[in-house]
C-alpha cells in the first residue's frame, strides 16, 4: 500500500543534506564555517562598515572524526531585527535574499542547514544574539522543529546595549572532524581575505591557534542595487506572480513597471511583436478620433504638414486596412518604423489587455515572445557588486605578495537575462605556491569556491589556453583568480562549488584571461630580457679582459687595450 | 749528392709572425673600441670541397665570423686567443706539447675546456685561423710511427741544435716525433721511400735489408698515418725529391691509409703540405690476391659497405682505384701483408717487392 505524505522544507534538507554540502563530518564543519561567514559578510554589506568577523571553534576536550565542536561566529553587521531572529535562524528557506541583487547567499538555506546539522548530530540548541544598534540586544536559544519547519524558542533574553553594538553572534554545537577540515578552512579564510581586503577576520581553532587576516583598506565596493527582472530571464511562474500582484491596468504599464530596462518604446515594439496590441478599425473612427489623429500627426515632424481631417477621411473611405497600424503603414509608406506605434499611442488608438486578466496560454506566449524579441536592452550591471580592480589587487597583494600582478575587470555582460561581470587576476612569484601547475582561485559573488575545481568552467578554459604563447611554463609560480559576479551565478549544484559552462560566461572568462596573460607575457619577456642582459654583462666582463690580456701578449704590446668603454656599453644597454 | 734545402727554420719564423699578427689584429680592434672579431673559413661539411688540381680536400669560400660581442662566441673566442698565446709560448721557448697537455694547461690559465673534444676543436680553429698545422705550434699527437734508412738529419730542438743523426743508427727505426719533424734534412743516399702500414713488416724489411737492397727509406705509418708522419712523407717527397711507395693490407681500410697519405682527409681540408699526391699505392691490391693466390678472408658486411662509400669518393676517381675497388667487390676477399709468408719469410722481399717497385 503506497502512502503519500507531505514533508517540510526542513525535513527535505534533513533527508538530503548531501546536496547542501554536509556530506561528512569534515565537510560539515567546513560548510558550517563557510555559511555563517558568508552571512556575516553579507550583513556588513548593508551597514557599509568594514566587517570585523570573529570565528571560534572549540571542542570539549574530545577530538577525532566525530567530536562535538562548538562554532561561534560574531560579526559587526546590520543585525537581525528581534522579531525575525527565530525564523531567520530556525526556519529553512526564510530569508532576506530572495531578491534580484548580487548576494553571497541565495537560497536562504546555508546558515539554517548548519544549525540543523548541528541539531541532528548533537541535539543541542543554538544561541543567537543580535542587535541592529538599538538600545537592546536580543538573545535566543533555539531549536528547529524539523517536521513542521518552525523555530522552537527555548529561551529569550533582552540585555541593555549600552554601546549601541550592532551585529550578530551565532553559536551552536555540531559533530565535526576539524583535523581533516583544517586545510580547507584555512584556505577558505585566506581566499575570503583576498576578495574582502577591507575585512578583519579572526579565527581561533580548537587547539587555540589564532589566525588573523587583517584588512589593508577600509574602502568597500559600492553596494549592489536591487533590480527588476530582465525579460529574457523570467519564466511563466514569475509572470503569473507578477500579474497577481500588479497594480497596472494595461500591458504597456505592466511591461514598463515590472521589467528591467523596458521603457515605453520598447514596450510598444515588444507588445506589437508579441501580438498583444489591438487598435481601432479605421473605418469605424469617429470624427473625434480623426481630429485626435490629425493633431497627433502634426506634432510629429515625420508626417507631411498638409495632412488634415479631410485627407484622413478620404483615406478611410478607400482603405482596405482593418486596423490603424496597417492603415498608417500602408498610406504613409515614406514614414519609418516605430513612429507609428508612438503616434497611435499618443492619439489613444492603442489598447492592450489588463494584465490581471491574461489567460494561461497568453502568459506562456508572452514569456516565449520575451525570449524571441531582439529589441530589449541588455541588463545593466548596477545590481552587481564586483570588487573592482583596485580592491582585487590589494587583496591579492596582501595574501600572496606576488612579484607581478595583473587584474582586469570585464565589461558587464549577460546570460539568459542575468547580468554578470567577470574579474580576472594573474599573479606571479612571491608567496604564490609552486606546485607544478597553476594555483587557481575561483570566486562567485565573493565566495571562494574550493571543491570540484576540475569541473569548473574556469579550469577548462585555463587548460584550453596554449600558455607557451605567453611564455608561461608549468613550473612557474602562477596563481589565476577568476571572480564571477551575477544576480544568478550559474552553479551546477546546490552545493555551490563550481560554475557551469555557459557560452557567454566562458567567452568573458577567456577574454579576461587573455588580457591578463598578455600583461604577464610582457612582464616575463621584460624580466627575461633584463636577465639575459645581466648574464651577458657577467659573461663579457669575465672573458673580454682575458682576450685583451692574451692579445697584448701575442702582439707584444706594453699595456693592454682599454676595454672599459666596451664594458660600459654593455651596462648601458641593460639600463634601457 | 744533391743539395738539400730545408724549410724547418723558415717555417718557425712564419708561424711566430702569424701568431703575432693575429694578436695585433685583435688588439687594434679593441683599441678602436670595437668588440674583437675574426673571420675564418667555415669547416662545415658543405664547405669542404675536393680540389682535383691540388688532389686533396680544401675549404670553399664560405667564412664564419666570430665576435666577442656574441655571447655564445665569447667563451670559445677567449679559448682561441689563449690557444694562440699558448702556441706562441711553446714556439718561443721551443717546447712541445700534446692535445691532452693543451687541455690540462688551459686549467692553469683559468680558461678551462669542458672536455677534450672542445679543446681539440679550438686547436683546429686556431689552425684554420692562422693557416698552420698544430705541429707547427709544437702541439703533437701521441707518436707511434717511425722511420729507418740512410738519411742524415740535423736537430733544431733546444739542447740538440746542430747535432746530426743518421736514421740507420737504431735498428728499431727512429720515432717520428717533434724533434724529428722539426729537424733539417742534411743528406741521403736513398732514391725512394717505402711506407708500410704494419710494424711487423717494417721490422722484417729492416732485417732483410730492404733499405740497402732497394736503396730506400722505410717509414712505418702504424695504421692510419698521423699528421706529423704525413707531413714528414710530404717533405721527403718535396725536399728530397724521393718517390713514395705505400704498402698496406689488401682491404678497403689499407687502401684508404694509402689514399690519406696521397690526398689527405676532409678533417684536414684547412691545411696544406700534409699530402703527397705523387705517392703510389703499391699493394696489397685486390688483383694481387688473385695473381699471387694469397691466403685470404671473406669481406665482412662493414668492409663491403666501406667499399661502396669509397667507390663514390672523389679521391677514388683514378683508374687504379676504381679497378681495385671493383675487384674487391668481385672476389669478395681480403688479404693482410703477412699473407705472403705462406711462400716463405723472404718471398715478399725477393719476389713481390721488386715486381711492385717496377
Contacts between the chains, C-beta under 8 A, distances in Angstrom:
chain1	res1	chain2	res2	distance
A	535	B	71	7.5
A	536	B	71	5.1
A	539	B	71	5.6
A	539	B	74	6.0
A	539	B	75	7.5
A	540	B	68	7.4
A	540	B	71	7.4
A	540	B	74	6.2
A	543	B	68	7.0
A	543	B	74	4.6
A	543	B	75	6.2
A	543	B	77	7.3
A	543	B	78	4.3
A	544	B	35	7.8
A	544	B	68	6.1
A	544	B	74	7.2
A	546	B	78	5.1
A	546	B	81	7.5
A	546	B	82	7.1
A	546	B	110	7.7
A	546	B	111	6.4
A	547	B	26	6.7
A	547	B	30	7.7
A	547	B	36	5.9
A	547	B	68	5.8
A	547	B	74	7.9
A	547	B	77	6.6
A	547	B	78	5.3
A	547	B	81	5.1
A	548	B	27	7.9
A	548	B	30	5.8
A	550	B	23	7.2
A	550	B	78	7.8
A	550	B	81	4.4
A	550	B	82	5.4
A	550	B	84	7.1
A	550	B	85	4.1
A	551	B	23	4.7
A	551	B	24	7.8
A	551	B	26	4.1
A	551	B	27	4.5
A	551	B	30	6.9
A	551	B	36	7.0
A	551	B	81	6.0
A	552	B	23	7.4
A	552	B	27	6.3
A	553	B	23	6.9
A	553	B	85	5.3
A	553	B	88	7.6
A	554	B	19	6.0
A	554	B	20	6.1
A	554	B	22	6.2
A	554	B	23	2.2
A	554	B	24	7.2
A	554	B	26	7.7
A	554	B	27	7.7
A	554	B	81	7.4
A	554	B	84	5.7
A	554	B	85	5.6
A	554	B	88	6.0
A	555	B	20	6.3
A	555	B	23	3.9
A	555	B	24	3.9
A	555	B	26	7.7
A	555	B	27	4.4
A	556	B	20	6.3
A	556	B	23	7.8
A	557	B	24	7.9
A	557	B	27	5.9
A	561	B	27	5.5
A	561	B	30	3.7
A	561	B	31	4.6
A	562	B	30	7.5
A	562	B	31	7.2
A	563	B	30	5.8
A	565	B	33	5.3
A	566	B	30	7.3
A	566	B	33	6.7
A	566	B	34	7.8
A	566	B	35	6.1
